[in-house]
Amino acid sequence: MSESTRDRWLSIGMSVLLHGTLIALLGVGIWHFRHPTPPKTLSIDATVVDARTLKGVGVAPTPTPTPKLAPPQTVPPAPAQPVQGPPPPSPSEQAMREQAAREEAQHQAAAQQELLAREQAKQAQEEAAAKAAAKAVAARKTQEAQAAAQAKRLEQAQKRAEEKRVAEARKKAEAAKLAAAKKRAEEKKLAAAKKLAEEKALAAQRAAAARAARVAELQQSIQADERAAAASGALASWTSEIQSRIQDAWIKPPTAKKGLKCVLNVSLVPGGAVTGVSLGQCNGDDAVRQSIQTAVYNASPLPAPPDNIAFPHQLIITFEPSN
């Protein structure tokens, strides 16, 4: 519950309590007014005397009432004693009593009027105080409402300013983001174009290199073929010379037959000296084989190869003697 609501209920409670108190006091005053306190009775000291004593005249005594006969009892009852009370008041005493009662009633009425006037004045003061308090509360609530409204307006103004600032900052951020995206797109486009140009240049270089390589390979192939042809002729001439030298050194055994053909594996060292001979496929017998190996060793050193042929450390020769 807010402070203004609590103050309103407190004011209502105080007003109800005040009016309840005033109503209770007014009821008590009315009850005392309608039921006045009985007047005080004057006490009179008196002595009861017989009328004959006062007037000097004989007066017949008051006859004693005849008691009723009791049923016969063993012990007779005691005689009843006459009851004597105060004598009735005289007219002067009665007048004095009535005067005192009227004075007391007037006094009570005056007191009641005074009490009622005091209560009315007190009630008026309390009502004035309550009105003043209510007015002060209303004024304070009005001030609080005005202050709250002013604070709310200020808060709304601050909120609008903050929203405007945030919107402007968001707009600037979006513009910067868009510019950055555009710049990245341009850079990406330029990079793609540059990469494409580089790839085209590289492809052109590779194509040119490939063409040059094919031309060089073709030239090398031609040169190799030429060298091979030249080497083949030189190798054939050199091999024929070696075969002739081996055949000149061969001593034909009696078991050698016509159509002899043997494959020789000859190991050489620079200078043409033979370091080893082994026979591959051969259609001669052992004597023929041994004679051919001896002929190779006897033909050592073999003639040097031509200049365009590298010196072989292993030479394969087909030995086919002509006779």
MODELLER restraints for C-alpha pairs under 7 A, 6 or more apart:
rsr = mdl.restraints
at = mdl.atoms
rsr.add(forms.Gaussian(group=physical.xy_distance, feature=features.Distance(at['CA:4:A'], at['CA:141:A']), mean=6.59, stdev=0.5))
rsr.add(forms.Gaussian(group=physical.xy_distance, feature=features.Distance(at['CA:22:A'], at['CA:123:A']), mean=6.78, stdev=0.5))
rsr.add(forms.Gaussian(group=physical.xy_distance, feature=features.Distance(at['CA:29:A'], at['CA:112:A']), mean=6.20, stdev=0.5))
rsr.add(forms.Gaussian(group=physical.xy_distance, feature=features.Distance(at['CA:33:A'], at['CA:109:A']), mean=6.44, stdev=0.5))
rsr.add(forms.Gaussian(group=physical.xy_distance, feature=features.Distance(at['CA:33:A'], at['CA:112:A']), mean=6.72, stdev=0.5))
rsr.add(forms.Gaussian(group=physical.xy_distance, feature=features.Distance(at['CA:36:A'], at['CA:105:A']), mean=6.53, stdev=0.5))
rsr.add(forms.Gaussian(group=physical.xy_distance, feature=features.Distance(at['CA:36:A'], at['CA:108:A']), mean=6.98, stdev=0.5))
rsr.add(forms.Gaussian(group=physical.xy_distance, feature=features.Distance(at['CA:39:A'], at['CA:100:A']), mean=6.66, stdev=0.5))
rsr.add(forms.Gaussian(group=physical.xy_distance, feature=features.Distance(at['CA:39:A'], at['CA:101:A']), mean=4.88, stdev=0.5))
rsr.add(forms.Gaussian(group=physical.xy_distance, feature=features.Distance(at['CA:39:A'], at['CA:104:A']), mean=6.34, stdev=0.5))
rsr.add(forms.Gaussian(group=physical.xy_distance, feature=features.Distance(at['CA:52:A'], at['CA:58:A']), mean=5.36, stdev=0.5))
rsr.add(forms.Gaussian(group=physical.xy_distance, feature=features.Distance(at['CA:52:A'], at['CA:59:A']), mean=5.75, stdev=0.5))
rsr.add(forms.Gaussian(group=physical.xy_distance, feature=features.Distance(at['CA:231:A'], at['CA:308:A']), mean=6.49, stdev=0.5))
rsr.add(forms.Gaussian(group=physical.xy_distance, feature=features.Distance(at['CA:231:A'], at['CA:309:A']), mean=6.31, stdev=0.5))
rsr.add(forms.Gaussian(group=physical.xy_distance, feature=features.Distance(at['CA:234:A'], at['CA:306:A']), mean=6.62, stdev=0.5))
rsr.add(forms.Gaussian(group=physical.xy_distance, feature=features.Distance(at['CA:238:A'], at['CA:305:A']), mean=6.31, stdev=0.5))
rsr.add(forms.Gaussian(group=physical.xy_distance, feature=features.Distance(at['CA:242:A'], at['CA:302:A']), mean=6.49, stdev=0.5))
rsr.add(forms.Gaussian(group=physical.xy_distance, feature=features.Distance(at['CA:242:A'], at['CA:303:A']), mean=6.85, stdev=0.5))
rsr.add(forms.Gaussian(group=physical.xy_distance, feature=features.Distance(at['CA:243:A'], at['CA:319:A']), mean=6.48, stdev=0.5))
rsr.add(forms.Gaussian(group=physical.xy_distance, feature=features.Distance(at['CA:245:A'], at['CA:299:A']), mean=5.95, stdev=0.5))
rsr.add(forms.Gaussian(group=physical.xy_distance, feature=features.Distance(at['CA:246:A'], at['CA:295:A']), mean=5.59, stdev=0.5))
rsr.add(forms.Gaussian(group=physical.xy_distance, feature=features.Distance(at['CA:246:A'], at['CA:296:A']), mean=5.45, stdev=0.5))
rsr.add(forms.Gaussian(group=physical.xy_distance, feature=features.Distance(at['CA:246:A'], at['CA:299:A']), mean=5.47, stdev=0.5))
rsr.add(forms.Gaussian(group=physical.xy_distance, feature=features.Distance(at['CA:247:A'], at['CA:321:A']), mean=6.38, stdev=0.5))
rsr.add(forms.Gaussian(group=physical.xy_distance, feature=features.Distance(at['CA:249:A'], at['CA:295:A']), mean=4.93, stdev=0.5))
rsr.add(forms.Gaussian(group=physical.xy_distance, feature=features.Distance(at['CA:249:A'], at['CA:298:A']), mean=6.08, stdev=0.5))
rsr.add(forms.Gaussian(group=physical.xy_distance, feature=features.Distance(at['CA:249:A'], at['CA:299:A']), mean=5.87, stdev=0.5))
rsr.add(forms.Gaussian(group=physical.xy_distance, feature=features.Distance(at['CA:250:A'], at['CA:291:A']), mean=6.61, stdev=0.5))
rsr.add(forms.Gaussian(group=physical.xy_distance, feature=features.Distance(at['CA:250:A'], at['CA:292:A']), mean=6.23, stdev=0.5))
rsr.add(forms.Gaussian(group=physical.xy_distance, feature=features.Distance(at['CA:250:A'], at['CA:295:A']), mean=4.49, stdev=0.5))
rsr.add(forms.Gaussian(group=physical.xy_distance, feature=features.Distance(at['CA:251:A'], at['CA:291:A']), mean=6.56, stdev=0.5))
rsr.add(forms.Gaussian(group=physical.xy_distance, feature=features.Distance(at['CA:253:A'], at['CA:287:A']), mean=6.88, stdev=0.5))
rsr.add(forms.Gaussian(group=physical.xy_distance, feature=features.Distance(at['CA:253:A'], at['CA:288:A']), mean=6.30, stdev=0.5))
rsr.add(forms.Gaussian(group=physical.xy_distance, feature=features.Distance(at['CA:255:A'], at['CA:288:A']), mean=6.97, stdev=0.5))
rsr.add(forms.Gaussian(group=physical.xy_distance, feature=features.Distance(at['CA:256:A'], at['CA:284:A']), mean=6.69, stdev=0.5))
rsr.add(forms.Gaussian(group=physical.xy_distance, feature=features.Distance(at['CA:256:A'], at['CA:288:A']), mean=6.09, stdev=0.5))
rsr.add(forms.Gaussian(group=physical.xy_distance, feature=features.Distance(at['CA:258:A'], at['CA:323:A']), mean=6.91, stdev=0.5))
rsr.add(forms.Gaussian(group=physical.xy_distance, feature=features.Distance(at['CA:260:A'], at['CA:283:A']), mean=6.27, stdev=0.5))
rsr.add(forms.Gaussian(group=physical.xy_distance, feature=features.Distance(at['CA:260:A'], at['CA:284:A']), mean=6.52, stdev=0.5))
rsr.add(forms.Gaussian(group=physical.xy_distance, feature=features.Distance(at['CA:260:A'], at['CA:320:A']), mean=5.93, stdev=0.5))
rsr.add(forms.Gaussian(group=physical.xy_distance, feature=features.Distance(at['CA:260:A'], at['CA:321:A']), mean=6.73, stdev=0.5))
rsr.add(forms.Gaussian(group=physical.xy_distance, feature=features.Distance(at['CA:261:A'], at['CA:282:A']), mean=5.84, stdev=0.5))
rsr.add(forms.Gaussian(group=physical.xy_distance, feature=features.Distance(at['CA:261:A'], at['CA:283:A']), mean=6.15, stdev=0.5))
rsr.add(forms.Gaussian(group=physical.xy_distance, feature=features.Distance(at['CA:261:A'], at['CA:319:A']), mean=5.71, stdev=0.5))
rsr.add(forms.Gaussian(group=physical.xy_distance, feature=features.Distance(at['CA:261:A'], at['CA:320:A']), mean=4.80, stdev=0.5))
rsr.add(forms.Gaussian(group=physical.xy_distance, feature=features.Distance(at['CA:262:A'], at['CA:279:A']), mean=6.95, stdev=0.5))
rsr.add(forms.Gaussian(group=physical.xy_distance, feature=features.Distance(at['CA:262:A'], at['CA:280:A']), mean=6.84, stdev=0.5))
rsr.add(forms.Gaussian(group=physical.xy_distance, feature=features.Distance(at['CA:262:A'], at['CA:281:A']), mean=5.72, stdev=0.5))
rsr.add(forms.Gaussian(group=physical.xy_distance, feature=features.Distance(at['CA:262:A'], at['CA:282:A']), mean=4.03, stdev=0.5))
rsr.add(forms.Gaussian(group=physical.xy_distance, feature=features.Distance(at['CA:262:A'], at['CA:283:A']), mean=6.58, stdev=0.5))
rsr.add(forms.Gaussian(group=physical.xy_distance, feature=features.Distance(at['CA:262:A'], at['CA:318:A']), mean=5.85, stdev=0.5))
rsr.add(forms.Gaussian(group=physical.xy_distance, feature=features.Distance(at['CA:262:A'], at['CA:319:A']), mean=5.17, stdev=0.5))
rsr.add(forms.Gaussian(group=physical.xy_distance, feature=features.Distance(at['CA:262:A'], at['CA:320:A']), mean=6.75, stdev=0.5))
rsr.add(forms.Gaussian(group=physical.xy_distance, feature=features.Distance(at['CA:263:A'], at['CA:279:A']), mean=5.83, stdev=0.5))
rsr.add(forms.Gaussian(group=physical.xy_distance, feature=features.Distance(at['CA:263:A'], at['CA:280:A']), mean=5.04, stdev=0.5))
rsr.add(forms.Gaussian(group=physical.xy_distance, feature=features.Distance(at['CA:263:A'], at['CA:281:A']), mean=5.51, stdev=0.5))
rsr.add(forms.Gaussian(group=physical.xy_distance, feature=features.Distance(at['CA:263:A'], at['CA:282:A']), mean=6.30, stdev=0.5))
rsr.add(forms.Gaussian(group=physical.xy_distance, feature=features.Distance(at['CA:263:A'], at['CA:317:A']), mean=5.89, stdev=0.5))
rsr.add(forms.Gaussian(group=physical.xy_distance, feature=features.Distance(at['CA:263:A'], at['CA:318:A']), mean=4.53, stdev=0.5))
rsr.add(forms.Gaussian(group=physical.xy_distance, feature=features.Distance(at['CA:263:A'], at['CA:319:A']), mean=6.11, stdev=0.5))
rsr.add(forms.Gaussian(group=physical.xy_distance, feature=features.Distance(at['CA:264:A'], at['CA:277:A']), mean=6.86, stdev=0.5))
rsr.add(forms.Gaussian(group=physical.xy_distance, feature=features.Distance(at['CA:264:A'], at['CA:278:A']), mean=5.98, stdev=0.5))
rsr.add(forms.Gaussian(group=physical.xy_distance, feature=features.Distance(at['CA:264:A'], at['CA:279:A']), mean=4.78, stdev=0.5))
rsr.add(forms.Gaussian(group=physical.xy_distance, feature=features.Distance(at['CA:264:A'], at['CA:280:A']), mean=6.08, stdev=0.5))
rsr.add(forms.Gaussian(group=physical.xy_distance, feature=features.Distance(at['CA:264:A'], at['CA:316:A']), mean=5.65, stdev=0.5))
rsr.add(forms.Gaussian(group=physical.xy_distance, feature=features.Distance(at['CA:264:A'], at['CA:317:A']), mean=5.06, stdev=0.5))
rsr.add(forms.Gaussian(group=physical.xy_distance, feature=features.Distance(at['CA:264:A'], at['CA:318:A']), mean=6.06, stdev=0.5))
rsr.add(forms.Gaussian(group=physical.xy_distance, feature=features.Distance(at['CA:264:A'], at['CA:319:A']), mean=6.93, stdev=0.5))
rsr.add(forms.Gaussian(group=physical.xy_distance, feature=features.Distance(at['CA:265:A'], at['CA:277:A']), mean=5.70, stdev=0.5))
rsr.add(forms.Gaussian(group=physical.xy_distance, feature=features.Distance(at['CA:265:A'], at['CA:278:A']), mean=5.17, stdev=0.5))
rsr.add(forms.Gaussian(group=physical.xy_distance, feature=features.Distance(at['CA:265:A'], at['CA:279:A']), mean=6.10, stdev=0.5))
rsr.add(forms.Gaussian(group=physical.xy_distance, feature=features.Distance(at['CA:265:A'], at['CA:314:A']), mean=6.98, stdev=0.5))
rsr.add(forms.Gaussian(group=physical.xy_distance, feature=features.Distance(at['CA:265:A'], at['CA:315:A']), mean=5.89, stdev=0.5))
rsr.add(forms.Gaussian(group=physical.xy_distance, feature=features.Distance(at['CA:265:A'], at['CA:316:A']), mean=4.79, stdev=0.5))
rsr.add(forms.Gaussian(group=physical.xy_distance, feature=features.Distance(at['CA:265:A'], at['CA:317:A']), mean=6.64, stdev=0.5))
rsr.add(forms.Gaussian(group=physical.xy_distance, feature=features.Distance(at['CA:266:A'], at['CA:274:A']), mean=6.84, stdev=0.5))
rsr.add(forms.Gaussian(group=physical.xy_distance, feature=features.Distance(at['CA:266:A'], at['CA:276:A']), mean=5.79, stdev=0.5))
rsr.add(forms.Gaussian(group=physical.xy_distance, feature=features.Distance(at['CA:266:A'], at['CA:277:A']), mean=4.73, stdev=0.5))
rsr.add(forms.Gaussian(group=physical.xy_distance, feature=features.Distance(at['CA:266:A'], at['CA:278:A']), mean=6.73, stdev=0.5))
rsr.add(forms.Gaussian(group=physical.xy_distance, feature=features.Distance(at['CA:266:A'], at['CA:314:A']), mean=5.77, stdev=0.5))
rsr.add(forms.Gaussian(group=physical.xy_distance, feature=features.Distance(at['CA:266:A'], at['CA:315:A']), mean=5.04, stdev=0.5))
rsr.add(forms.Gaussian(group=physical.xy_distance, feature=features.Distance(at['CA:266:A'], at['CA:316:A']), mean=6.24, stdev=0.5))
rsr.add(forms.Gaussian(group=physical.xy_distance, feature=features.Distance(at['CA:267:A'], at['CA:274:A']), mean=5.81, stdev=0.5))
rsr.add(forms.Gaussian(group=physical.xy_distance, feature=features.Distance(at['CA:267:A'], at['CA:275:A']), mean=5.38, stdev=0.5))
rsr.add(forms.Gaussian(group=physical.xy_distance, feature=features.Distance(at['CA:267:A'], at['CA:276:A']), mean=4.92, stdev=0.5))
rsr.add(forms.Gaussian(group=physical.xy_distance, feature=features.Distance(at['CA:267:A'], at['CA:277:A']), mean=6.42, stdev=0.5))
rsr.add(forms.Gaussian(group=physical.xy_distance, feature=features.Distance(at['CA:267:A'], at['CA:313:A']), mean=5.72, stdev=0.5))
rsr.add(forms.Gaussian(group=physical.xy_distance, feature=features.Distance(at['CA:267:A'], at['CA:314:A']), mean=4.66, stdev=0.5))
rsr.add(forms.Gaussian(group=physical.xy_distance, feature=features.Distance(at['CA:267:A'], at['CA:315:A']), mean=6.33, stdev=0.5))
rsr.add(forms.Gaussian(group=physical.xy_distance, feature=features.Distance(at['CA:268:A'], at['CA:274:A']), mean=4.71, stdev=0.5))
rsr.add(forms.Gaussian(group=physical.xy_distance, feature=features.Distance(at['CA:268:A'], at['CA:275:A']), mean=5.65, stdev=0.5))
rsr.add(forms.Gaussian(group=physical.xy_distance, feature=features.Distance(at['CA:268:A'], at['CA:313:A']), mean=4.85, stdev=0.5))
rsr.add(forms.Gaussian(group=physical.xy_distance, feature=features.Distance(at['CA:268:A'], at['CA:314:A']), mean=6.10, stdev=0.5))
rsr.add(forms.Gaussian(group=physical.xy_distance, feature=features.Distance(at['CA:269:A'], at['CA:313:A']), mean=5.94, stdev=0.5))
rsr.add(forms.Gaussian(group=physical.xy_distance, feature=features.Distance(at['CA:271:A'], at['CA:304:A']), mean=6.70, stdev=0.5))
rsr.add(forms.Gaussian(group=physical.xy_distance, feature=features.Distance(at['CA:272:A'], at['CA:300:A']), mean=6.79, stdev=0.5))
rsr.add(forms.Gaussian(group=physical.xy_distance, feature=features.Distance(at['CA:272:A'], at['CA:301:A']), mean=4.66, stdev=0.5))
rsr.add(forms.Gaussian(group=physical.xy_distance, feature=features.Distance(at['CA:272:A'], at['CA:302:A']), mean=4.63, stdev=0.5))
rsr.add(forms.Gaussian(group=physical.xy_distance, feature=features.Distance(at['CA:272:A'], at['CA:303:A']), mean=6.08, stdev=0.5))
rsr.add(forms.Gaussian(group=physical.xy_distance, feature=features.Distance(at['CA:272:A'], at['CA:304:A']), mean=5.96, stdev=0.5))
rsr.add(forms.Gaussian(group=physical.xy_distance, feature=features.Distance(at['CA:273:A'], at['CA:300:A']), mean=5.32, stdev=0.5))
rsr.add(forms.Gaussian(group=physical.xy_distance, feature=features.Distance(at['CA:273:A'], at['CA:301:A']), mean=4.20, stdev=0.5))
rsr.add(forms.Gaussian(group=physical.xy_distance, feature=features.Distance(at['CA:273:A'], at['CA:302:A']), mean=6.31, stdev=0.5))
rsr.add(forms.Gaussian(group=physical.xy_distance, feature=features.Distance(at['CA:274:A'], at['CA:297:A']), mean=6.33, stdev=0.5))
rsr.add(forms.Gaussian(group=physical.xy_distance, feature=features.Distance(at['CA:274:A'], at['CA:300:A']), mean=5.62, stdev=0.5))
rsr.add(forms.Gaussian(group=physical.xy_distance, feature=features.Distance(at['CA:274:A'], at['CA:301:A']), mean=6.33, stdev=0.5))
rsr.add(forms.Gaussian(group=physical.xy_distance, feature=features.Distance(at['CA:277:A'], at['CA:293:A']), mean=6.20, stdev=0.5))
rsr.add(forms.Gaussian(group=physical.xy_distance, feature=features.Distance(at['CA:305:A'], at['CA:311:A']), mean=6.35, stdev=0.5))
